[in-house]
C-alpha cells in the first residue's frame, strides 16, 4: 500500500520541486500541493500531466485518485 510519503518521494524524484505536500491515509486517494519552476509557462492541464508522468504506472494501478494544486514558485509566494 502506498503512503503519502511514497507519493511525495516519487514526485520529487522525477520533477524538480521547491515544495511538495501530499496527504492521504487510505493508500489510494491523495491530495497534493506541488510547487515547481518547471510549471512556468504551462497551463494547468500541462502541469498536471507532468505530475502524472512522474508517477507513471502508479496512476493506473496503485493510485485511484490524486487531487492536486500545482503552482509556480511565484504563484506560491503570492499565496503566502
C-alpha positions as CSV (number, residue, x, y, z in Angstrom):
1,X,0.0,0.0,0.0
2,X,1.3,3.4,-0.9
3,X,1.7,6.2,1.7
4,X,1.5,9.9,1.2
5,X,5.3,10.0,1.8
6,X,5.8,7.4,-1.0
7,X,3.8,9.6,-3.5
8,X,5.8,12.7,-2.4
9,X,9.1,10.8,-3.0
10,X,8.0,9.7,-6.4
11,X,7.1,13.2,-7.5
12,X,10.3,14.7,-6.1
13,X,12.5,12.1,-7.8
14,X,11.1,12.9,-11.2
15,X,10.2,16.6,-11.1
16,X,12.4,19.3,-9.6
17,X,10.2,20.9,-6.9
18,X,10.5,23.7,-4.4
19,X,7.8,22.3,-2.3
20,X,5.7,19.1,-2.3
21,X,3.0,18.3,0.3
22,X,1.0,15.1,-0.1
23,X,-1.9,14.0,2.2
24,X,-4.0,10.8,2.2
25,X,-4.4,8.0,4.6
26,X,-6.2,5.2,2.8
27,X,-3.4,4.3,0.4
28,X,-5.4,5.0,-2.8
29,X,-6.7,8.6,-2.6
30,X,-4.3,11.5,-2.2
31,X,-4.3,15.3,-2.2
32,X,-1.1,17.2,-3.2
33,X,0.3,20.7,-3.4
34,X,3.2,20.8,-5.8
35,X,5.4,23.9,-6.4
36,X,7.9,23.8,-9.3
37,X,9.6,26.2,-11.6
38,X,9.1,23.6,-14.3
39,X,5.4,24.7,-14.4
40,X,6.4,28.1,-15.7
41,X,4.6,28.9,-19.0
42,X,2.5,25.7,-18.8
43,X,-1.3,25.7,-18.3
44,X,-2.9,23.7,-15.5
45,X,-3.6,20.6,-17.7
46,X,0.1,20.5,-18.8
47,X,1.3,20.9,-15.2
48,X,-0.9,18.0,-14.0
49,X,0.3,15.9,-16.9
50,X,3.9,16.5,-15.7
51,X,2.9,15.2,-12.2
52,X,1.0,12.2,-13.7
53,X,4.1,11.4,-15.7
54,X,6.3,11.5,-12.6
55,X,4.0,8.8,-11.0
56,X,4.0,6.6,-14.2
57,X,2.1,3.3,-13.9
58,X,1.3,4.0,-10.2
59,X,-1.5,6.3,-11.5
60,X,-3.0,3.3,-13.4
61,X,-2.6,0.7,-10.7
62,X,-1.9,1.8,-7.2
63,X,-3.3,5.4,-7.0
64,X,-7.1,5.6,-7.5
65,X,-7.3,9.4,-7.2
66,X,-4.9,12.3,-7.0
67,X,-6.3,15.8,-6.4
68,X,-3.6,18.3,-6.9
69,X,-2.9,22.0,-6.9
70,X,0.2,23.0,-9.0
71,X,1.9,26.3,-8.6
72,X,5.0,28.1,-9.9
73,X,7.2,29.5,-7.1
74,X,5.9,33.0,-7.9
75,X,2.3,31.9,-7.6
76,X,3.1,30.2,-4.3
77,X,4.9,33.3,-2.9
78,X,1.8,35.4,-3.6
79,X,-0.4,33.0,-1.6
80,X,1.9,33.2,1.5
